Amino acid sequence: MKNSVCSFILTLLCITLAVLVALFGVDAFNLGGVFEEGTISKGLDLVGGSSITFKAIPEEGSDISMDEAIDKAINILRNRLDGMGQNEATISKVGSDQVRIEIPGISNPDEAVKTLGSTAKLVFEDSEGNVVVEGKDVVSAEAVYGPVGENSLTSEWFVSLEFNESARASFSDATARMAAKPEGSNYIAIKLDDEIISQPSVDSRIDQSSCIISGSFDEAGAKQLATLISSGQLPVAFEETELRSVGASLGSEALSTSLYAGLIGIILVMVYMILFYRLPGFISCIALVAYTAIFGIVLAATKITLSLPGIAGIILTVGMAVDSNVIIYERIKEELRSGKTLRASVKAGFSRAFTAILDANVTTLIAAVVLWYYGTGSVQGFAKTLFIGVIISLFTALVVTRVLLYAFVEFKASPKLFGARSSSSVQ
């Protein structure tokens, strides 16, 4: 009895803590509350943004197939978007030679087009027009804030580059030749897609496999350049075929409507469970509160982009969250009608319902995984929330509900409170 009371109180305290964390967050773990702005990443259909479509232009004589080129380009574009801090952006293949990118909340679509569509062909040329180092020879590129030289007293943003060993010799020879030239022609130009992005002068031989690109960089410019260089060159050239801005007004209205529908759904489910299953129904309501709080914490912690289909997945799993409880409670009622005690009925109900619950949820998880892996954009958003919802619902049904039910058994609850007509004694 004492252990059951402790388990009951501990479970309620954990649920209360989960609700508080979901609502207000935890500053120590940099976790915000679900209602705080910026805590949950919202998709293009909720906050607006830009939808950009690029078409691949195959090069003559290239031995790479279009499918392979598009797949490689998607990976490179994904790295570029991550480097820009646009982790919530989605990239999908359209047809056989197009790529669509949806970037929520972006403030400068034209700059995004320039960055994403650039082939990022990087070369280092001396003042005589000779290519010294190519982009493929760059091992890494990183935006750094600090003094440019050993004797510099001020800090600024610059890009630190590291070459492979094969480029070290040519770079060393080139800097030695440029250092011997008169002022004005003693430079190595750094070109990106035939545009000079920096033209530093050379005062001495650089006999090492690294250098820096300095200039009038701000933080965003340095990070953007480093991302372009480090993410690699696109396998084919791309041209913009569509640039479409998406307003947030429709998404905002849909969001409020969806949240309103979700709230109504939760309330109706709670009322139904209490009326039909009485005490177990009340326990289901507590488990549903736990489910909602845990779901909110997961969304805030994982930064999964939430779109309208994702919200639909959440609302769908609200019913699934109590579906397992319904199976358990029906089993318990059957055991009570057969004359078993409440303790034996609860134990048998969980035991016999477990297989059915597991089978039903595993099949749903398989469908969610397939949609997550093969789907794109909003389909993935739906699959992610569906997958998370099923996992959490399993936990709340098999752990939270179980602990609370056994606690009420120890509290000598009447079988009538379980919706059973049996008058079996509690043992």
Sequence and secondary structure as in RCSB ss.txt:
>XXXX:A:sequence
MKNSVCSFILTLLCITLAVLVALFGVDAFNLGGVFEEGTISKGLDLVGGSSITFKAIPEEGSDISMDEAIDKAIN
ILRNRLDGMGQNEATISKVGSDQVRIEIPGISNPDEAVKTLGSTAKLVFEDSEGNVVVEGKDVVSAEAVYGPVGE
NSLTSEWFVSLEFNESARASFSDATARMAAKPEGSNYIAIKLDDEIISQPSVDSRIDQSSCIISGSFDEAGAKQL
ATLISSGQLPVAFEETELRSVGASLGSEALSTSLYAGLIGIILVMVYMILFYRLPGFISCIALVAYTAIFGIVLA
ATKITLSLPGIAGIILTVGMAVDSNVIIYERIKEELRSGKTLRASVKAGFSRAFTAILDANVTTLIAAVVLWYYG
TGSVQGFAKTLFIGVIISLFTALVVTRVLLYAFVEFKASPKLFGARSSSSVQ
>XXXX:A:secstr
 HHHHHHHHHHHHHHHHHHHHHHHEEGGGTEE TTSTTSS B HHHH EEEEEEEEE  TT  S HHHHHHHHHH
HHHHHHHHTT TT EEEEETTTEEEEEEET S HHHHHHHHH    EEEEETTS EEEEGGGEEEEEEEEE SST
T  S EEEEEEEE HHHHHHHHHHHHHHHTS TTS BEEEEETTEEEE  B  S   SSEEEEEEEE HHHHHHH
HHHHHT   SSEEEEEEEEEE SHHHHHHHHHHHHHHHHHHHHHHHHHHHHHSHHHHHHHHHHHHHHHHHHHHHH
HHT  B HHHHHHHHHHHHHHHHHHHHHHHHHHHHHHTT  HHHHHHHHHHHHHHHHHHHHHHHHHHHHHHHHH 
 THHHHHHHHHHHHHHHHHHIIIIIHHHHHHHHHHTT  GGGGT        
